[in-house]
Amino acid sequence: MDKTTISLTLNGLSDTIRNCQKCVLAQTRTNAVPGEGSPNSLAMFVGEAPGADEDIQGQPFIGKAGQLLTRILKSVKIIRKNVFITNIVKCRPPGNRNPNKSEIDICLPYLEAQIALINPKIIVTLGSVPTKCLLNRDEPISRVRGQWFLWTGGIKIFPMFHPSYLLRNDQTTPGSPKELTWRDIKELKRELDLLKSERDVN
């Protein structure tokens, strides 16, 4: 499938998501938030659900946590528009609570369709909810972050702390969440550079 076809198909999927009425979150949302970014991205970033700012504007990761994510990416020269950013659940849960299992189960096929269309080499799960969902594991994010896991179709999953967690834990001492995230984003950049080199050779 060529780039234009992929983009058009993703756009159609996004329209379907924006009009979705499959779960109760459709009754309280302002906008569904399908996701955005490059359809040719090697990496897809997956959070748990939109927040208040995202709900208002219909775009992922644009509030304080999203702004921090942009800075994290920029720190290792990853251009935000060159990756794809989305969430497990596409509508904001009331009060920014975590999405429940029913909401995740109903919405997950949308994410699976996005993954199938984009076919990223790496999925970066941001926080516990998407990590537990995709890896089907119950360990806390602090135990699995910064590790590589092989997933369906040879895709690698790389868990990281959610930026909102970093905002609540803003120390930069050795072993702190921010310092560990700095290690993780450098490791992600190293792997992306290797993948780009392989792609350029082939």
trRosetta pair geometry for C-beta under 8 A, 3 or more apart (Angstrom, degrees):
i j d omega theta_ij theta_ji phi_ij phi_ji
1 5 4.8 -122 -172 91 91 126
1 6 5.3 113 127 -61 116 87
1 9 7.6 -24 -177 2 145 145
1 117 8.0 -72 89 -150 156 69
2 5 5.1 91 58 12 73 105
2 6 7.1 -137 99 -7 35 91
3 6 5.8 -57 -149 36 30 112
3 7 6.3 30 156 -20 66 108
3 39 6.6 136 -157 84 72 118
3 40 6.0 -21 -119 -60 105 120
4 7 5.7 -56 -149 36 30 111
4 8 6.3 28 155 -17 65 107
5 8 5.8 -55 -146 38 31 109
5 9 6.2 29 155 -18 65 108
6 9 5.8 -59 -148 39 28 110
6 10 6.2 29 154 -18 65 107
6 39 4.5 152 124 156 114 137
6 40 7.5 110 87 -65 152 71
6 117 5.8 139 -153 175 87 94
6 118 7.3 109 -177 -92 125 47
7 10 5.7 -54 -147 37 30 111
7 11 6.3 32 153 -21 63 105
7 39 4.9 -141 -80 -3 69 154
8 11 5.6 -52 -149 34 32 114
8 12 6.5 34 152 -19 63 103
9 12 5.6 -51 -151 34 33 113
9 13 6.5 35 150 -18 64 104
9 117 5.7 -163 105 -132 121 132
10 13 5.5 -53 -149 37 34 113
10 14 6.3 39 151 -23 66 103
10 39 5.4 -147 -11 -101 152 118
10 114 7.0 69 -128 -125 95 77
10 117 5.6 161 -74 131 88 152
10 118 7.4 62 -89 -61 129 88
11 14 5.5 -50 -148 33 33 115
11 15 6.6 37 151 -20 63 101
12 15 5.7 -49 -151 32 34 113
12 16 6.7 36 149 -19 63 102
13 16 5.5 -52 -153 34 36 114
13 17 6.5 37 150 -20 67 103
13 34 7.0 136 116 -155 82 134
13 110 7.0 141 177 -151 106 82
13 113 5.7 -174 -133 122 140 130
13 114 6.7 174 127 -76 153 76
13 117 7.1 -136 -10 -21 153 156
14 17 5.6 -52 -149 35 34 113
14 18 6.4 36 153 -21 66 104
14 34 3.8 168 -131 85 81 175
14 35 7.4 -125 -103 49 103 71
15 18 5.7 -52 -147 34 32 113
15 19 6.5 13 158 -4 64 111
16 19 6.2 -72 -151 47 28 99
16 20 6.6 55 148 -61 64 90
16 110 7.8 -167 99 -114 108 106
17 20 5.4 -26 -152 -17 36 121
17 32 5.2 -163 142 137 83 138
17 34 4.2 127 71 -94 147 97
17 90 5.1 -99 -172 174 119 167
17 110 5.5 90 -95 -144 111 142
18 31 7.1 -25 -138 -167 91 80
18 32 4.8 -168 -115 58 42 115
18 34 6.5 -54 -48 -38 82 111
18 58 7.4 25 -115 -147 109 124
19 32 7.8 -90 -6 19 23 142
20 23 8.0 11 141 20 110 77
20 26 6.2 -135 108 -87 71 125
20 32 6.1 95 37 -90 101 160
20 90 7.1 79 39 76 144 134
20 91 7.7 -133 78 -39 115 122
20 110 7.7 -57 -67 -69 155 140
21 26 4.6 170 -126 141 51 170
22 26 7.1 119 36 -27 45 133
22 106 5.1 177 126 177 120 122
22 107 7.6 164 76 -74 127 63
23 26 6.3 131 69 -7 54 94
23 91 7.6 -172 72 42 106 135
23 102 7.0 151 -132 131 125 93
23 103 5.3 128 163 -117 161 71
23 106 4.6 139 -54 82 122 160
23 107 7.0 -64 5 -47 140 93
24 27 5.6 -42 -171 19 59 116
24 28 7.4 28 146 -1 77 104
24 103 7.6 -77 45 -88 85 103
25 28 6.2 -72 -154 47 44 95
25 29 5.8 50 154 -39 79 109
25 89 7.0 118 -18 174 174 120
25 91 3.8 141 136 94 123 130
25 92 7.1 167 -166 68 112 37
25 93 6.2 -66 -109 -90 116 56
25 99 7.8 -25 -66 -120 144 102
25 103 6.0 76 -26 -134 125 124
26 29 6.1 -48 -131 22 29 114
26 32 7.6 -13 -109 -67 78 109
26 91 6.3 -114 -73 -87 49 168
28 91 7.9 116 70 157 79 120
28 92 7.5 -105 108 85 97 85
28 94 5.2 -44 149 -68 161 101
29 32 6.1 57 140 -66 159 58
29 55 5.9 -139 -153 -146 77 105
29 91 4.2 -85 -70 -157 142 109
29 92 5.6 134 -114 37 86 83
30 55 4.8 98 35 154 102 89
30 56 5.7 18 79 -99 155 41
30 58 7.9 -113 106 -59 91 81
30 92 7.7 13 21 27 81 128
31 55 6.0 151 46 -174 75 45
31 56 7.1 38 17 155 113 6
31 57 7.1 -104 46 87 148 19
31 58 3.6 -76 143 -80 149 92
32 58 7.1 36 74 -132 42 89
32 90 4.9 28 -170 137 97 107
32 91 5.2 -50 -110 -79 75 86
33 50 4.1 116 17 -69 147 137
33 54 5.0 5 -88 163 157 108
33 55 7.1 -85 -38 -85 118 43
33 58 5.7 -177 -97 -160 71 43
33 59 6.5 -28 -139 69 104 2
33 60 5.3 127 162 -70 121 74
33 86 7.8 165 127 -145 87 67
33 87 6.7 47 93 19 113 122
33 90 5.6 -167 62 -170 60 68
33 91 7.2 151 16 -89 81 35
33 92 7.6 67 -2 -42 121 82
34 86 6.9 -47 147 -125 47 112
34 90 6.0 13 -94 -143 40 127
34 110 7.5 -118 -135 172 79 128
34 114 8.0 160 175 -82 88 132
35 60 5.4 10 -117 -19 52 142
35 84 6.3 46 155 174 122 90
35 85 6.0 -171 -156 94 88 47
35 86 2.8 -29 -95 -90 133 99
35 87 7.1 -168 -77 9 96 62
35 90 7.7 -82 -28 -116 84 97
35 114 6.5 51 47 -134 151 157
36 59 6.1 -19 -4 -144 140 86
36 60 6.1 -172 20 27 89 100
36 84 7.3 -160 108 -146 26 65
36 85 6.3 -11 61 57 66 88
36 86 7.7 143 11 -73 42 76
37 41 5.8 6 138 -41 118 145
37 44 7.9 160 76 -120 147 68
37 80 7.4 -108 -110 156 101 65
37 81 6.4 -180 -134 -158 64 38
37 82 7.4 -10 -169 90 95 12
37 83 5.3 -48 -162 103 142 43
37 84 3.6 -177 78 -106 129 45
37 85 5.3 118 -39 8 131 71
37 86 8.0 -110 14 -36 117 83
38 41 4.3 125 78 -53 100 90
38 81 6.5 89 -44 148 93 60
38 82 5.1 6 -16 -153 143 36
38 83 6.5 9 30 -48 102 6
38 84 6.0 -110 57 -58 56 81
39 84 7.2 70 -91 -79 32 127
39 117 7.0 -60 -153 136 101 103
39 118 5.7 -134 -159 -107 56 83
40 118 7.7 -147 -77 -151 13 79
41 44 6.3 121 98 -69 127 66
41 82 6.3 134 -107 151 92 54
41 83 4.8 101 -146 -137 138 41
41 84 4.5 -162 31 -13 148 89
41 118 6.2 -8 50 -172 89 123
41 120 5.8 -16 102 -103 87 105
42 83 7.8 -59 55 -110 64 80
42 120 6.0 93 166 -154 26 79
42 121 4.8 -18 -168 26 83 110
42 122 6.3 37 141 22 80 96
42 192 5.8 134 93 -137 137 88
42 195 5.3 137 -161 113 146 142
42 196 7.0 -101 -33 -65 159 78
42 199 7.8 -121 -86 -31 125 148
43 78 7.9 -30 51 -155 146 135
43 83 4.9 -31 81 -132 96 112
43 84 7.5 -177 100 33 51 72
43 120 5.7 92 -119 -165 12 128
43 121 7.1 -44 -70 59 57 79
43 122 4.5 -19 -109 73 81 106
43 123 7.5 157 -159 -92 61 24
43 124 6.1 27 -176 -13 110 108
43 188 7.3 68 -118 -178 152 112
43 192 6.2 -44 -36 -97 126 118
44 83 7.0 170 -98 178 30 88
44 84 4.6 -23 -114 73 81 103
44 85 7.6 174 -164 -81 59 29
44 86 7.0 -18 -175 24 103 102
44 114 7.5 137 -143 130 148 109
44 115 6.7 -131 38 -103 168 77
44 118 6.1 109 -70 99 126 150
44 120 4.3 -150 -13 -16 99 160
44 122 7.3 178 27 95 63 57
44 123 5.0 -20 68 -113 97 72
44 124 7.1 -172 89 25 44 72
45 61 7.8 -4 109 -24 130 158
45 69 7.4 126 163 -171 159 135
45 83 6.1 57 -10 140 103 129
45 84 7.2 -178 25 91 69 50
45 85 4.6 -10 64 -112 108 75
45 86 7.4 146 83 27 61 53
45 123 7.9 156 -91 -165 21 56
45 124 4.7 -21 -108 69 69 109
45 126 6.1 39 -178 -31 93 119
46 86 5.9 -14 -110 76 70 78
46 87 6.5 121 -165 -125 64 24
46 88 6.2 78 171 -53 108 71
46 111 6.9 65 -130 -148 129 130
46 123 6.0 4 -1 -175 121 102
46 124 7.0 163 21 81 70 54
46 125 5.4 -27 69 -110 101 60
46 126 6.5 -175 84 15 44 85
46 130 4.5 168 119 -159 105 156
46 134 7.4 91 83 -36 153 141
47 60 7.1 165 27 -168 123 114
47 61 6.6 147 -19 -66 145 106
47 85 7.8 27 -8 -176 102 88
47 86 7.6 -155 28 110 77 34
47 87 4.6 -39 72 -106 83 85
47 88 7.3 -113 100 0 42 79
47 126 4.6 -31 -95 68 70 121
47 127 6.5 47 -147 23 69 119
47 129 7.9 41 164 66 52 114
47 130 6.4 -165 176 -21 11 136
47 162 6.4 88 -134 -128 94 107
48 87 6.0 -10 88 -158 20 104
48 88 5.6 -22 -144 28 40 113
48 89 6.7 4 157 25 58 98
48 98 6.3 -60 170 -136 146 77
48 99 6.4 -173 167 10 93 102
48 126 7.6 -112 -21 87 72 85
48 127 5.7 -59 -34 83 110 136
48 128 7.9 14 -75 66 127 62
48 129 3.7 63 -112 62 114 143
48 130 5.8 -136 -81 -30 59 88
48 162 7.2 -25 -8 -100 106 144
49 87 5.2 123 -99 168 23 144
49 88 6.8 -52 -61 60 68 84
49 89 4.2 -10 -99 68 97 108
49 90 7.9 -75 -136 -11 70 8
49 91 7.3 -24 -159 81 104 37
49 92 6.1 124 151 -119 106 41
49 93 5.6 31 135 -3 165 95
49 96 7.9 169 88 -147 113 56
49 98 7.5 149 9 -148 128 40
49 99 5.0 139 -58 -37 135 110
49 129 7.6 -34 -15 106 88 163
50 54 3.5 -138 -158 103 101 129
50 55 5.2 137 126 -58 124 71
50 60 6.6 -108 -97 -111 89 65
50 87 6.1 -138 -43 2 62 158
50 89 7.8 -111 7 100 72 81
50 90 7.2 28 -15 180 111 34
50 91 6.7 -59 33 -166 116 16
50 92 4.5 -76 87 -69 94 84
51 54 5.2 93 48 17 61 106
51 55 6.9 -109 109 -11 31 95
51 63 5.2 -57 78 6 133 151
51 65 7.0 113 -10 30 149 124
51 92 6.4 85 -144 -120 10 116
51 96 5.6 20 -130 -111 82 112
51 164 7.9 143 -66 -79 142 138
52 55 5.7 -55 -147 32 28 114
52 56 6.6 26 156 -19 63 104
52 63 6.8 84 60 -86 76 143
52 92 6.9 99 -81 -146 37 156
52 96 6.8 -55 -35 -62 87 111
53 56 5.9 -56 -154 33 32 110
53 57 6.4 -5 162 10 67 112
53 62 5.3 -134 129 86 119 89
53 63 3.6 154 27 -74 137 94
53 66 7.5 -125 85 18 132 130
54 57 6.5 -74 -139 53 27 88
54 58 7.4 101 174 -78 59 4
54 59 6.2 -118 -136 77 72 48
54 60 5.8 31 -134 -116 128 33
54 61 7.0 32 -83 -25 124 25
54 62 5.9 140 -84 31 71 93
54 63 6.5 -77 -29 -19 82 103
54 66 7.4 131 -67 -41 105 143
54 92 6.8 151 81 -69 98 112
55 58 7.8 24 -170 -67 19 46
55 91 7.6 63 -113 -165 96 59
55 92 4.0 -39 -75 -13 125 143
57 62 6.0 -50 64 64 144 155
59 62 5.0 58 94 -32 109 135
60 66 7.0 164 138 -110 55 130
60 85 4.9 -167 97 121 132 100
60 86 5.8 -133 -66 -110 164 33
60 87 6.2 -175 -125 -25 120 96
61 65 6.5 -93 -139 104 78 86
61 66 3.0 147 167 -114 61 102
61 69 5.2 -36 -176 44 135 147
61 70 7.6 154 138 -40 112 87
61 85 5.5 -73 23 160 132 141
61 163 7.6 89 -143 30 110 141
62 66 4.6 -31 -38 85 14 158
62 67 7.4 49 -173 -50 35 76
63 66 5.3 98 43 15 51 104
63 67 7.1 -96 116 -7 30 93
64 67 5.7 -52 -146 34 31 112
64 68 6.6 31 153 -18 63 103
64 164 7.7 91 89 -105 94 73
64 167 6.1 74 129 -106 118 154
65 68 5.7 -54 -153 35 33 112
65 69 6.5 38 148 -22 65 102
65 162 6.9 -8 -162 157 134 89
65 163 4.0 135 -167 93 80 108
65 164 4.1 -32 -94 -63 135 77
65 167 6.2 -96 -88 -16 75 134
66 69 5.4 -47 -148 32 37 115
66 70 6.5 41 151 -21 65 100
66 163 7.1 155 -62 67 23 153
67 70 5.6 -48 -153 32 35 115
67 71 6.7 34 149 -17 64 103
68 71 5.6 -54 -151 37 37 111
68 72 6.3 41 149 -24 68 102
68 163 4.2 156 84 -167 117 124
68 166 6.2 -177 155 81 150 126
68 167 6.3 -143 -33 -63 159 98
69 72 5.5 -51 -147 33 34 114
69 73 6.4 33 154 -17 65 104
69 80 7.9 97 120 -113 92 116
69 85 7.7 112 134 -128 147 142
69 126 7.6 -18 -105 -119 128 152
69 163 4.6 -99 -55 -47 84 148
70 73 5.8 -55 -151 37 30 110
70 74 6.2 29 153 -19 65 110
70 80 5.3 -23 -123 -68 85 142
71 74 5.5 -55 -143 40 32 113
71 75 6.4 46 153 -36 64 98
72 75 5.8 -46 -155 16 30 117
72 76 7.9 -4 158 8 57 97
72 163 7.0 -139 -11 -96 138 110
72 181 6.6 -64 -132 153 131 119
72 185 5.4 -152 171 -85 96 155
73 76 7.0 -83 -168 47 33 84
73 78 4.1 -94 -169 80 86 104
73 79 7.4 156 146 -74 119 3
73 80 5.4 115 87 -75 156 76
73 83 7.3 -131 -132 17 141 138
73 185 7.4 -138 -90 -151 38 128
74 77 7.1 31 -165 -86 41 30
74 78 7.2 -100 -66 57 26 64
74 79 8.0 56 -97 -100 68 42
74 80 7.6 -29 -55 -35 85 96
75 182 7.5 -76 126 -126 151 82
75 185 6.6 64 74 113 113 148
76 185 5.3 -174 -8 141 138 102
76 186 6.0 -174 -99 -94 137 54
76 188 7.6 125 80 74 160 92
76 189 4.0 -120 157 -61 137 150
77 189 7.4 85 55 -138 78 134
78 82 7.2 -136 -179 67 68 112
78 83 6.6 20 167 -28 112 128
78 185 7.8 -122 5 -172 133 103
78 188 7.8 -16 -58 113 151 113
78 189 6.3 -128 -50 -98 108 96
78 192 7.1 66 -103 65 113 168
79 82 4.3 68 78 5 99 116
79 83 7.7 160 85 -7 56 83
80 83 6.5 -72 -158 39 36 96
80 85 7.4 -18 -169 -25 90 135
84 114 7.4 -177 151 169 143 116
84 118 5.6 -73 0 -126 163 161
84 120 6.9 -132 37 -66 118 129
86 90 7.6 -28 -173 -99 99 85
86 111 6.7 170 116 -115 133 87
86 114 6.2 16 6 133 170 170
87 90 6.3 157 70 -89 101 43
87 111 7.9 -99 101 -86 37 118
87 130 7.6 -129 -159 -68 55 125
88 99 6.7 -150 95 44 112 145
88 104 5.8 -11 150 -130 121 93
88 107 6.7 97 145 99 63 120
88 108 6.9 -15 -169 -95 83 73
88 111 6.1 -29 -131 -52 44 155
88 129 6.1 -129 20 131 149 107
88 130 4.8 -165 -48 -93 117 87
88 133 5.6 94 -126 43 142 167
89 93 7.1 38 108 -39 152 97
89 99 4.1 144 -24 -74 155 159
89 103 5.5 21 -117 142 135 108
89 104 6.1 -79 -64 -93 103 59
89 107 4.7 101 -120 63 62 165
90 107 5.7 -172 6 -154 88 126
90 110 6.0 -34 -32 94 134 158
91 107 7.7 -145 16 -96 87 140
92 96 7.1 -40 -169 -89 100 57
93 96 6.7 91 76 -141 86 13
93 97 4.8 -92 124 64 128 78
93 98 6.9 6 46 103 161 13
93 99 5.3 -166 -50 -83 132 62
93 100 7.9 126 -117 -9 140 74
93 103 7.0 87 -85 137 109 176
94 97 6.6 9 77 15 60 106
98 129 5.8 -175 -151 -83 109 131
99 103 4.3 -121 -171 91 102 129
99 104 5.3 126 119 -57 121 84
99 107 7.6 -59 -171 28 156 140
99 129 6.8 98 41 -163 92 143
100 103 5.2 93 55 12 69 103
100 104 7.1 -134 101 -5 34 92
101 104 5.6 -57 -147 39 32 112
101 105 6.0 33 157 -22 68 108
102 105 5.8 -54 -144 35 28 111
102 106 6.4 25 158 -17 63 108
103 106 6.0 -57 -148 37 29 109
103 107 6.1 9 161 -5 65 116
104 107 6.2 -71 -142 47 25 99
104 108 5.8 44 161 -50 66 103
104 129 7.7 -150 -94 -179 133 103
104 133 5.9 -134 -172 -114 137 132
105 108 6.0 -35 -139 5 24 120
107 110 5.6 -45 -177 25 65 116
107 111 7.1 58 135 -14 81 100
108 111 5.6 -56 -155 37 47 110
108 112 6.1 46 150 -21 75 105
108 133 7.2 -157 -104 178 119 126
109 112 5.3 -53 -142 39 37 115
109 113 6.2 42 156 -23 67 101
110 113 5.8 -53 -151 33 30 111
110 114 6.6 31 150 -18 63 104
111 114 5.6 -53 -151 35 35 113
111 115 6.3 36 152 -19 67 104
112 115 5.6 -51 -148 36 32 113
112 116 6.3 35 152 -21 64 106
113 116 5.6 -53 -147 36 32 113
113 117 6.4 29 156 -17 65 107
114 117 5.9 -58 -147 38 30 108
114 118 6.0 9 163 -2 68 113
115 118 6.3 -64 -136 48 25 97
115 119 7.3 84 164 -80 56 33
115 120 6.9 -76 -141 21 72 94
115 123 7.1 -15 -116 -82 117 130
115 155 7.4 -30 -171 -72 117 171
116 119 6.9 11 -172 -65 26 75
119 153 7.6 -102 -139 141 85 146
119 155 8.0 -142 -166 -79 53 114
120 123 6.0 119 83 -67 130 69
120 155 6.4 69 86 -134 74 117
121 155 6.6 -176 -166 -128 25 67
121 156 6.6 12 151 24 69 96
121 195 5.3 164 83 -138 166 150
122 155 7.0 166 -92 -170 18 80
122 156 5.0 -24 -109 72 72 96
122 157 7.6 143 -162 -98 61 23
122 158 5.8 -2 -168 4 110 117
122 188 7.2 144 156 -148 158 92
122 191 6.6 105 -75 117 146 130
122 192 7.1 -85 16 -79 147 83
122 195 7.6 -131 -20 -30 111 160
123 134 6.8 -129 112 -175 145 167
123 151 6.8 -22 30 31 123 157
123 155 5.9 44 -10 158 102 123
123 156 7.4 -176 26 91 67 47
123 157 5.0 -22 69 -109 97 73
123 158 7.3 166 83 25 46 70
124 157 7.9 152 -93 -161 22 56
124 158 5.1 -31 -105 74 70 95
124 159 7.6 136 -164 -107 56 18
124 160 5.8 0 -175 7 103 115
124 188 6.6 20 -92 -122 128 142
125 130 4.1 -160 -151 107 98 106
125 131 4.2 142 121 -75 141 69
125 134 5.9 -151 -81 33 137 132
125 135 7.6 -106 1 -19 164 106
125 157 6.0 18 -13 -171 112 104
125 158 7.4 170 19 78 72 41
125 159 4.8 -29 67 -105 102 71
125 160 7.2 160 78 26 51 64
126 130 6.5 45 46 38 56 133
126 160 5.8 -21 -108 73 62 91
126 161 7.4 7 -159 115 68 27
126 162 4.6 92 155 -103 88 68
126 163 6.9 -16 -168 -7 130 76
127 130 6.4 82 69 25 80 90
127 131 6.7 -152 100 -5 38 106
127 141 6.0 -68 -159 -84 34 157
127 161 6.8 43 -81 -170 59 38
127 162 3.2 13 -60 -44 111 116
127 164 7.6 8 -77 44 136 99
127 165 6.5 154 -102 -19 96 125
128 131 5.7 -74 -146 45 28 112
128 132 5.7 21 167 -17 73 111
128 140 6.6 -46 -104 -150 120 54
128 141 4.5 -108 -73 -39 74 109
128 162 7.8 -66 5 -19 63 117
129 132 6.3 -58 -144 37 21 103
129 133 6.3 19 158 -19 60 113
130 133 5.4 -57 -142 39 34 115
130 134 6.0 16 168 -7 71 110
131 134 6.6 -64 -141 43 22 95
131 135 5.8 -12 173 14 62 120
131 137 7.4 -54 144 61 86 100
131 141 5.8 131 30 -102 157 88
131 144 6.2 150 178 85 137 135
131 157 7.7 136 -130 161 69 125
131 159 4.4 45 -111 -113 127 125
132 135 6.6 -69 -125 56 19 90
132 136 7.3 61 175 -107 54 16
132 137 6.1 -119 -125 69 59 56
132 138 6.4 50 -131 -102 112 40
133 136 7.6 -1 173 -67 19 53
134 151 6.7 -17 163 -122 107 140
134 157 5.9 172 118 -118 130 149
135 144 7.3 -173 69 -179 172 161
135 149 5.8 9 -112 130 118 167
135 151 7.6 -91 -92 -93 67 105
135 157 6.2 -162 -70 99 100 158
135 159 7.6 -46 -23 -53 142 122
137 144 6.8 114 97 -71 143 154
139 143 4.3 -101 171 77 118 131
139 144 5.1 117 94 -36 126 110
140 143 5.2 94 64 2 75 101
140 144 7.7 176 90 6 40 89
141 144 6.3 -76 -143 50 36 90
141 145 5.4 48 165 -47 77 106
141 159 6.1 -149 -146 164 83 128
141 161 6.3 118 137 -100 131 59
141 162 7.7 -45 -159 -10 173 84
141 165 7.9 -157 81 -33 148 173
142 145 6.4 -30 -123 11 22 115
144 147 5.6 -92 -171 39 59 121
144 149 7.7 1 -173 -41 115 129
144 159 4.9 46 114 47 99 150
145 159 4.8 -103 -101 111 54 96
145 160 5.5 85 -148 -120 104 29
145 161 5.9 12 -117 -42 156 69
145 180 6.7 73 109 145 130 126
145 184 6.3 -52 163 -89 98 145
146 158 7.8 17 -123 -170 16 86
146 159 7.4 -50 2 79 37 76
146 160 7.3 83 -56 -99 58 66
146 180 6.6 -94 -48 178 135 98
146 183 6.4 13 -119 105 130 109
146 184 4.7 -108 -92 -94 83 98
146 187 6.6 90 -150 35 78 155
147 158 7.5 -174 82 -134 34 60
147 159 6.9 7 48 38 77 97
148 156 5.4 -28 -160 -166 100 118
148 157 7.5 135 -161 69 49 49
148 158 5.9 -20 -102 -91 64 84
148 191 7.9 149 -92 -93 128 154
149 156 6.9 135 69 -163 44 63
149 157 4.4 -27 67 61 101 99
149 158 7.6 -179 23 -71 77 38
149 159 7.7 37 4 -15 121 96
150 154 7.1 -37 -159 -138 98 38
150 155 7.8 130 -162 77 52 42
150 156 6.2 -40 -101 -104 51 66
150 157 7.8 -159 -71 16 4 83
151 154 8.0 -7 71 86 59 10
151 155 4.6 -39 71 80 105 90
151 156 6.7 147 14 -119 93 13
151 157 4.8 80 -36 -27 127 108
152 155 6.2 5 71 31 59 108
156 191 7.6 -102 84 174 154 149
158 184 7.5 149 162 -171 108 101
158 187 7.7 -171 -156 107 135 109
158 188 5.9 145 127 -97 158 99
158 191 7.6 -180 -67 44 152 158
160 181 6.3 81 -170 -126 107 84
160 184 4.9 146 -113 139 103 151
160 185 7.4 61 -124 -64 148 73
160 188 7.7 -31 -59 -46 133 137
161 165 4.9 -114 -180 75 104 130
161 166 5.8 112 118 -51 128 92
161 177 5.2 91 -89 -167 172 108
161 180 7.1 92 -15 89 125 111
161 181 5.4 -78 40 -78 114 110
161 184 7.8 155 11 25 82 157
162 165 4.8 98 64 -2 81 103
162 166 7.6 -150 98 -4 47 84
163 166 5.3 -52 -153 33 44 115
163 167 6.6 49 150 -24 70 98
164 167 5.5 -46 -152 29 38 116
164 168 6.9 30 151 -12 64 104
165 168 5.9 -61 -154 40 35 106
165 169 6.2 -9 158 19 70 112
165 177 6.2 -120 128 -175 102 158
166 169 6.2 -76 -135 62 30 81
166 170 6.9 79 161 -93 64 59
166 177 5.5 -153 -102 121 70 118
166 178 5.5 102 -149 -84 104 79
166 181 6.1 -15 -91 -20 133 160
167 170 6.6 5 -157 -69 28 100
169 176 6.8 -172 150 -176 104 95
169 177 4.6 71 99 27 131 133
169 178 7.1 -162 111 -28 84 88
170 178 6.6 49 -153 -44 37 138
171 176 4.4 -134 96 -129 95 153
171 177 7.9 94 59 34 80 78
171 178 6.6 -171 85 21 44 118
172 176 6.0 -141 -124 63 12 143
172 178 4.9 -62 -101 90 68 133
172 179 5.8 116 -167 -58 55 90
173 176 4.8 99 56 -29 69 121
173 179 6.6 -87 87 -24 30 140
174 179 5.8 -148 -123 148 29 170
175 179 6.3 14 22 72 18 133
175 180 6.9 27 -157 -53 31 101
176 179 4.7 89 53 10 79 103
176 180 6.9 -148 90 -5 37 88
177 180 5.7 -57 -143 40 30 110
177 181 6.2 33 156 -23 65 106
178 181 5.6 -53 -148 34 31 114
178 182 6.7 37 151 -23 62 100
179 182 5.6 -46 -154 28 36 115
179 183 7.0 37 147 -17 62 99
180 183 5.6 -50 -156 33 39 113
180 184 6.3 38 147 -21 68 106
181 184 5.3 -52 -143 37 36 113
181 185 6.2 32 159 -18 69 103
182 185 6.3 -51 -141 35 27 104
182 186 6.6 27 156 -16 59 108
183 186 6.0 -65 -157 38 29 110
183 187 6.4 27 150 -19 66 108
184 187 5.6 -56 -150 36 33 111
184 188 6.3 34 152 -20 67 104
185 188 5.4 -46 -145 35 37 115
185 189 6.4 41 153 -21 65 103
186 189 5.6 -51 -147 36 32 112
186 190 6.5 39 151 -24 63 102
187 190 5.6 -49 -150 30 33 115
187 191 6.6 29 154 -14 64 104
188 191 5.9 -59 -152 38 32 108
188 192 6.2 31 152 -18 67 108
189 192 5.6 -54 -143 39 32 112
189 193 6.3 36 156 -22 65 105
190 193 5.9 -56 -151 33 27 111
190 194 6.7 28 151 -18 61 105
191 194 5.6 -52 -152 34 35 113
191 195 6.4 33 152 -17 66 105
192 195 5.6 -54 -148 38 34 111
192 196 6.3 35 153 -20 67 105
193 196 5.7 -51 -145 36 32 112
193 197 6.4 36 153 -21 63 104
194 197 5.7 -55 -151 34 31 113
194 198 6.5 30 153 -17 65 105
195 198 5.7 -54 -149 37 33 111
195 199 6.3 33 153 -19 66 106
196 199 5.6 -54 -146 37 32 111
196 200 6.2 32 155 -21 66 106
197 200 5.8 -55 -147 35 29 110
197 201 6.5 30 154 -20 63 106
198 201 5.8 -56 -150 34 31 112
198 202 6.3 15 158 -6 66 111
199 202 6.0 -66 -146 46 30 101
